[in-house]
Amino acid sequence: MRATLLVLAGFAVLIMGLDFSLVAGSTVTVSATVAESITCSTNTATTAFGTLDSGSVSTSTPNASTTISCNTGLGCTLNVQDANTGLATTSPAYTIASADATLSAGTEGYGIQATTTASGSGGTLGIPAKFNKTGNAVGGLATGNAIIASSTASVSGRESMVTHKAAISGTTQAASYADTITYSCTAN
């Protein structure tokens, strides 16, 4: 049994068996906002084949490495877009077309391969079959956006590596060729 001593105007009163607990309090609601963020950057602004030879399939150097980070719960996507749909020259006008193919020496062709590295954290990047190639097999480029890598969860510092490959024939027009490829990231 609990006893409580209550003092009123100088008189002490002992109350037995009653529990006088006074509780006072208030609550605080805490809130915060995390802004959606997506970033991607490519390690190089140029890559070059040098002089193409009809006797071999060439690989440009350096490879293009794009690092992507996003904090969206559904992940993010790395897209690739080509300005020419191939390696092109303007004088005289000619294009070494880009297409899904297995390149071989002596036959014109141009395209890319993609892979991922172990860098970064969070979700993982997946590469679609179109660009997940090895050897001399390549995925063709187009003027519209094509998915080159994507995640289904937030990622930080994940990396996609692109290898550019080209081949020419003995009758490919002599000229200086160029292409502009744009990499962009979007939230899923």
SVG drawing of the C-alpha trace seen along z (x, -y; Angstrom):
<svg xmlns="http://www.w3.org/2000/svg" viewBox="-7 -28 53 40">
<polyline fill="none" stroke="black" stroke-width="0.4" points="0.0,0.0 1.3,-3.4 1.0,-6.4 1.0,-10.0 1.6,-13.0 -0.3,-16.0 0.5,-19.4 -2.3,-22.0 -1.9,-25.4 0.4,-24.1 -1.5,-20.9 -0.1,-17.5 -2.6,-14.9 -1.6,-11.3 -3.7,-9.6 -3.3,-5.9 -3.8,-3.7 -4.3,-6.5 -1.8,-7.3 -1.7,-10.9 0.6,-11.0 0.6,-14.2 1.8,-13.9 2.2,-16.8 3.7,-16.6 3.5,-17.5 4.5,-15.9 6.7,-17.2 6.3,-16.1 9.5,-16.0 9.5,-16.3 12.0,-16.5 12.2,-16.5 14.9,-14.8 15.0,-16.3 15.2,-13.9 18.7,-13.9 20.1,-12.3 23.6,-12.9 25.8,-11.4 29.1,-12.3 31.3,-10.8 35.0,-10.6 36.0,-11.8 34.8,-14.2 36.7,-12.4 37.7,-9.0 39.5,-8.1 40.0,-5.1 43.1,-6.6 43.4,-5.4 41.0,-2.6 42.3,0.4 40.2,2.8 42.3,5.7 41.0,5.4 38.2,4.4 39.3,1.3 38.6,0.2 38.7,-3.5 40.6,-4.7 39.8,-5.6 36.6,-3.9 33.8,-6.1 33.0,-5.6 29.8,-7.1 29.2,-7.3 25.6,-7.6 24.0,-8.3 20.3,-8.7 18.2,-8.5 14.8,-7.7 13.2,-4.6 12.6,-3.2 16.2,-3.7 17.5,-5.5 18.4,-4.9 21.4,-5.8 20.5,-6.6 22.7,-6.8 21.8,-8.9 23.7,-9.2 23.8,-12.3 24.6,-10.5 23.6,-6.9 27.1,-6.2 30.6,-7.6 30.0,-10.3 32.0,-12.7 30.6,-15.7 33.1,-16.1 32.3,-13.9 29.1,-13.0 29.3,-9.4 28.4,-7.4 29.8,-4.2 26.4,-3.0 25.8,-1.8 23.8,1.4 23.5,4.5 26.1,6.7 29.2,8.8 31.9,6.7 34.5,8.3 37.6,7.1 36.8,5.9 33.1,5.2 31.9,1.7 30.3,1.5 30.2,-0.6 28.7,-0.2 29.2,0.1 29.5,2.6 28.6,1.8 29.5,3.3 29.5,2.3 32.2,2.1 32.2,3.0 32.4,-0.7 29.7,-2.4 27.0,-1.3 23.3,-0.8 21.4,1.1 23.2,2.6 23.2,1.5 21.8,3.9 22.9,3.8 20.3,4.6 21.1,7.5 21.4,5.1 24.6,3.6 25.8,6.4 28.2,7.8 31.7,9.2 34.3,9.9 33.4,8.0 29.6,8.0 28.2,4.5 24.8,2.8 23.8,0.2 23.3,-3.4 20.3,-5.5 19.2,-9.1 16.6,-8.4 17.4,-7.5 18.3,-3.9 18.8,-2.4 22.4,-1.5 22.2,-0.8 19.5,-0.9 18.9,-0.2 15.7,0.6 16.8,-1.0 18.9,-4.0 22.5,-3.9 25.6,-5.9 28.7,-6.1 27.8,-3.1 29.7,-3.0 28.9,-1.9 31.8,-1.4 31.3,-1.8 33.7,-0.4 33.4,-1.8 34.2,0.5 34.4,-0.1 35.4,1.8 35.8,0.6 35.9,2.2 38.5,1.7 36.1,-0.7 35.1,-2.9 35.4,-6.5 38.7,-8.1 37.9,-11.1 37.9,-12.2 34.9,-10.7 33.3,-11.8 30.3,-11.1 28.7,-12.7 27.2,-10.4 25.2,-11.9 24.8,-10.1 22.0,-11.2 20.4,-10.0 16.8,-10.0 14.8,-8.9 12.7,-5.8"/>
</svg>
